[in-house]
Amino acid sequence: MKDFLANYGGTIIILVLILIIVFLSVKRLIKNRKSGKCSCGCEGCSFKDNCHKK
């Protein structure tokens, strides 16, 4: 186990950091979407009519 961590420890740390960043990004997008905010700037978006249907 010690050899495995010595060989792949850096890779595991980088993978965990990337997963945390992706998780937080998705969480923020979901939170913004639920609060009515848009991530694309709807005034110039070609999808603006469908973006915030209620």
Summary of the structure (lengths in Angstrom):
residues: 54
radius of gyration: 18.9
end to end distance: 53.9
largest distance: 56.4
contacts: 92
relative contact order: 0.08
helix: 74%
strand: 0%
